[in-house]
């Protein structure tokens, strides 16, 4: 199987950065295009939020949408910083929704051969209580291959 279109889920966490680094390190070897997705969680979009510039922002308001757009732009700019030395172009994607669903839908839309995402490596109890985006994507993504990357542990 060849991987020519990679989709990396990036959320700014160390796990997301490690997934992005993995994609960038391997893309030149594969001759692959790297797409980076940042998902604004829809449950954030349905509640009031506090913006440091504006104060409390009402749900579904234009101000809230602008705040999320700024957040996404900042995240994707950080992703671009990470890849700047690698001379790999990234194709950014910003969506609003549930990360589990949006990652898979975007992968289908762009014809991704491989989804790469980070994982915090939660224990069973935390996974049951909090859910796991990586577990859900792995379970729901066939026939798209999925690579789950763990950030290096501090113990090593």
C-alpha positions in Angstrom: 0.0 0.0 0.0 1.3 3.4 -0.9 0.5 6.6 1.1 0.3 9.7 -1.1 -2.2 11.8 0.8 -1.7 12.1 4.5 -4.2 13.7 6.9 -2.8 14.8 10.3 -5.1 15.7 13.1 -3.5 18.6 14.9 -4.7 20.2 18.2 -1.6 21.9 19.4 -0.9 19.2 22.1 2.5 17.4 22.3 0.7 14.4 20.9 -0.6 16.4 17.9 2.9 17.9 17.4 4.4 14.4 17.4 1.8 13.2 14.8 2.7 16.2 12.6 6.4 15.6 12.9 5.9 11.9 11.9 3.9 13.0 8.8 6.5 15.6 7.9 9.4 13.2 8.4 7.8 10.6 6.2 6.1 12.6 3.5 9.3 13.2 1.4 10.1 9.5 1.5 6.6 8.7 0.3 6.2 11.6 -2.1 3.1 12.4 -0.2 1.0 15.5 0.4 0.4 16.5 4.0 -3.0 17.8 5.0 -3.5 19.2 8.5 -6.9 19.4 10.1 -7.8 21.4 13.2 -11.3 20.7 14.5 -13.2 23.3 16.6 -15.3 21.1 18.9 -18.9 21.7 18.2 -19.8 21.5 21.9 -17.6 24.6 22.4 -19.7 26.3 19.7 -22.9 25.7 21.5 -22.0 27.4 24.8 -21.0 30.9 25.8 -17.3 31.5 25.8 -14.9 34.1 27.1 -12.6 36.0 24.7 -9.7 37.9 26.2 -10.4 40.8 23.8 -14.2 40.9 23.9 -15.4 39.3 27.2 -18.3 36.9 27.3 -19.4 35.9 23.8 -22.9 34.5 23.2 -23.3 31.1 21.6 -23.8 31.0 17.8 -22.8 34.7 17.5 -20.6 36.1 14.8 -18.1 37.1 17.5 -17.8 33.5 18.7 -17.3 32.2 15.2 -14.6 34.8 14.7 -12.9 33.8 17.9 -12.9 30.2 16.8 -11.5 31.2 13.4 -8.7 33.1 15.1 -8.0 30.0 17.3 -7.8 27.8 14.3 -5.6 30.2 12.4 -3.2 30.3 15.3 -3.1 26.5 15.6 -2.5 26.1 11.9 0.2 28.8 12.0 1.9 26.8 14.8 1.7 23.7 12.7 3.3 25.6 9.8 6.1 26.6 12.1 6.8 23.0 13.0 7.1 22.0 9.4 9.0 25.1 8.1 12.4 23.5 8.4 11.3 20.3 6.7 10.5 22.0 3.4 7.1 20.2 3.3 4.0 22.1 2.3 0.9 21.5 4.3 -2.7 21.9 3.2 -4.7 23.3 6.1 -8.3 22.4 7.0 -10.5 23.9 9.7 -13.8 22.4 10.5 -16.4 22.7 13.3 -17.8 19.5 14.7 -17.0 16.4 16.6 -13.3 15.6 16.0 -14.1 11.8 15.7 -16.5 12.5 12.8 -14.8 15.4 11.1 -11.4 13.7 10.9 -12.9 10.8 9.1 -15.1 12.9 6.8 -12.3 15.2 5.8 -10.1 12.1 5.1 -12.8 10.8 2.8 -13.2 14.2 1.1 -9.5 14.6 0.3 -9.0 10.9 -0.6 -6.5 10.3 2.2 -4.6 7.1 2.2 -3.4 7.5 5.8 -4.7 9.3 8.9 -2.1 10.2 11.5 -3.1 11.3 14.9 -1.6 11.6 18.3 -2.7 9.8 21.5 -2.2 10.6 25.1 -2.3 6.9 25.9 -5.0 7.2 28.5 -5.7 4.3 30.7 -8.9 2.2 30.3 -10.8 4.1 32.9 -10.1 7.6 31.5 -10.9 6.3 28.0 -14.3 5.0 29.1 -15.1 8.3 31.0 -13.6 10.8 28.6 -13.7 8.9 25.3 -10.8 8.7 22.9 -10.6 10.4 19.5 -7.8 8.1 18.4 -9.8 4.9 19.4 -12.9 6.2 17.6 -11.0 7.1 14.4 -9.3 3.8 14.3 -12.6 2.0 14.8 -14.5 4.0 12.3 -12.0 4.8 9.6 -11.7 1.6 7.5 -10.8 1.3 4.7 -8.4 4.3 5.4 -5.2 3.2 7.2 -4.7 5.0 10.6 -1.5 5.6 12.4 -1.6 6.5 16.1 1.5 8.2 17.4 2.4 8.5 21.1 4.6 11.3 22.2 7.9 10.2 23.8 7.4 9.5 27.5 9.4 11.6 29.9 10.8 8.4 31.6 12.9 7.5 28.6 
